[in-house]
């Protein structure tokens, strides 16, 4: 007979946090998460849209609720992916606060981050504590391979063939009435249905999307 303590045991996962504005989320985000999950045997990747990113003030094109909804749609492609509201709120979205909220759920906790952002990690809020609490999966992109590891940082390099995609370029295409091929189909249809990013083009329905 299984004891009460054993039956109530909390399952702790190899978990990664993947934060960003996701404005909008696109295929390169999904490719990076898929490659990270496969290479580092991740059981769960939490996509965490930032409600109020301190480094990107007044630069967001869609509301938090719309960005979260798009992330949720995009995550449906892989059972390891999950949209998370960990940074939902009125205050600044600091990574250290997010990590502290989930560290009890993780056997091994990872933080997926681009090489360009990791190069500035020592400017982040409470970055030394962040080094202690999580391991970093640093995604290298063409032209952004150089970074230094701060003392004590546990860093894993992820070399990806995912083409660099700019969310600002995607927003510009949408403004011009074009549907970027870099968008997951469900996300593209959501943008059209909601008229996000000043979308004014003709409706494009994707075969097999409903």
N, C-alpha and C positions, 0 to 999 in steps of 0.2 A: 504494500500500500504506500502510495506517495504521500509524504508528509506535507503539512500545510505550508511550511516554509519553502519546501522545494517547489510545490505547485504554484506558489505565488512569486517565484523567482522572476526578476525583471530580465528580459532578454536585451543584452547590450550588443550593439551592432558596430561593424566597420562603417562609419558614417562620415560623409563629407558635406561641408557647407559650400554652396556656390552662390555667392552674393553678386548683386549688380543692380543697375537701374532697370535692365531689361526693357528698353524703351525704343523699339519693341524687342522681345526675345526673337532670335533667329537661328537658322540651322547650324551655324558655327558654334553657338552655345551648346547645342544638343550634341554635336560631334565631340566637342571637348569633354563633356560630361560622360558620354558613352566610352570614350577612350580611357578616361581616368578610372571609371568604374571597372573596366575590364583589366587594365594594367595593374591596379592596386587592390583588386578583389573587394571592391566596395559593395556593400549590401544595400545602401541607401544613399542617394544624393538629394539633399534638400536644396531646391532653388529658392533663394530668399530675396525677393524684390525689396529694395531699400525704399522706405517711405520718404525719408528726408536725408539723402546722402550728403554728408558735410562737405565733400569735395566737388559737388556738382549742383550748387545752389542756383535756382532760377533757370535751369537748362533742360527741364523735363518737358516732354511733349504730350504725354498722356497722364491721366490721374493714376494714383496708386491702385484703385480698384480695377481699372481697365488693364493696367500692367499685370496685376495679379491674375486676372481672368485669362490673359493671354498665356502666362506661364503655366497655368493649370491646364489649358488646352494642349500646349506643347508637351507637357510632361506625360500625357496619355500614351505616348509612343513606346515607353519603356517602364516596366513595373518597378524598376529600381529608382525611378525619378518621382519626386513629390514636391508640389508647390507648398511653400510655407509662409505663414504670416508672422514669423518671428520678429520682423522689424516694423510691423504695423504699429503706428502710434504717432503722437504729435511731436515728439522730440527728435533730435538728430539720430541717425542710424549708425551707431558705432559697432564695429565688428566684435570688440571685446565683450560687449553686452550680449550679443547673439551667441557667442561661443559659451559664455557662462550659463546661458539658458539650456543648452543641450548637452553639455559635457557629461552629465549623469546618465545619458541614454547611450553613450558610445563606449565601446570597448577600445576602439582606436578612432580618434577624431582627426579629420583632415580638413584643410581649408584650400579650396581651389582658387587660384589667383593668377592673373596674367603677369608675365615677366616685367612689363612696364610698371604695373602697380606695385609689384613686390620690390622693385628698385627704390620705391619711396616709402617702404614699410616703416622706417624709423621716424617718419613724420606722423604716423597714425596715433590716435588716442590710446594711451596705455599699451603701447606696442610691446614693451618688455614682458608684460603679463600674458599677452597674446602668444608670444614665443614659448612660454612655459606650458600653455594649455592645449596647443594644437600643433599638428604637423602641417606642413605646407606642400601642396602639389603646385609647382610653378610651371605654368604653360608658356612655352617658348613659341614666339611667332617670328616670321621673317623680319629681320632688321631689329629685333628686340631680344637678342640672346644674352646680353650682358647685364649681370646683377651680382651684388655681393651678398653673402650670407651673414647676417648679424651673428654675433657670438651667441651660442646656445640654440640657434634656430635649427629645426629638424626639417630639412628640405629635400623633396623628391622632384626631379625634373621630368616633365612630360613634354616630349617633342611631338608635335602634332602636324599633320599634313593639312589640317583644316585651313581653308583659305581665310585670310583675315577679312572680316566683314565689319563695316562701320555702320552703327545704328543711325548715325547722322546721314549717311548716304542713302540708307533705306528710307528714312523720313523724307528726304528730298525727292526720291522717286515717287513716293506716295503723293507728295504735294503736286507733282507733275501729272498725276493720274495714272501712273504705271504701277503694276503689281510686281514687286521684286521677287525674283525666283529664290532669293535667300530666305524667304519666309516659309515656315511650315504652312501647309494649306489651311488648316483650321484657324491659324492666327491671321492669315491674310483675309479669310472670310469674316472673321470677327471685326477686323479693322474696317472693312468695307461696310458691314452692317451697322457699325457705330459711327461711321464717318470720322474716324480718328485721323490725326495728322493732316487735317484739312483735305481729306480724301474727297475728290470730286469726279473721279473717273467712272467709266462704265462698269457695271457689275460683272465680275468674273466668277463663275461657279466652277469648281474643280471636280473633275470626274472622280467618283469614288469617295467623295467627302460628305455624302449625305443626300 
